[in-house]
């Protein structure tokens, strides 16, 4: 029996409604949305709009046209960062970020376009006071992860976003490990931009994601082309969301994302409570393992459904391979977050990340802990 504990990479299994929606989009609605006036194209366009409305509700956003469809969270983050920065700007981010943020920033800094300051965490969490101390007169953007993809530690994003707003600075939150796993309200948070994947806790297919752009904020485009609107102009449309959605959208993926996000929204509080309990069961069991070093906050409310660990003298790849042989899917290595591992002191060794999902059971967690105990005895 396979036990899937790699939900921080992509969720599995997808609910049946997601699979049905993808198939329906490829058969009943298979047309190019917004590109023609025939019935299929109009139906496809309505599906895209309904998905946008569903995602807006998940984000706590009032205007669905503030939600831009993207191909994944990395795509959305590229749009957010490249779309708001000019030469000479300064950015404050953190050591906890995924490479989908760090590499974009560091490439721009390498080319001499911007300057970047990375704030180190205090333990598992970034302190908003350290963020404030890093600000400069030319700071344009603060970029922070909502929850670490290595430790699950939920960051003080509301405090940081409110700081940014008081200072007249844009804020970008990477919601890859949070949206769909816990309630999110971008308006209460006060963020300018919120990027998210569709294929993780929202239970959509891969190749989906999106970006919330607060009303009134205009970004430069990173991709231009056909939109189905303003076709008499050779320039990209000015109004969202079409301004940022050049080319044919991933209709089947968006259909599946709409279904998955709706499924999650109808069960969000129950999913959140269940995943917190499962992660706590995993955390407490891992802490009791001989020779284990666990990388996660102790307080259940302070983490997403992620627990990372190392065991004895095993490398993270050796431990991940041993789990795989026992039928347990986990991820070893650096998790595309070298800064987080540098802060943890695990940059050379990495760690094994176990991440629960909507379909994980207490019995699967207990079986995983039994396997880990056996590995620890043999290590």
Helices and strands as residue ranges (DSSP letters): E 3-4, H 16-27, H 39-59, G 64-66, E 67-70, H 73-84, E 90-94, H 99-110, E 115-119, H 128-134, E 139-145, H 157-167, E 170-174, H 186-189, E 193-197, E 209-213, G 242-244, H 251-287, E 292-295, G 300-302, E 306-311, H 316-325, E 328-329, E 331-333, H 338-344, E 351-355, H 362-378
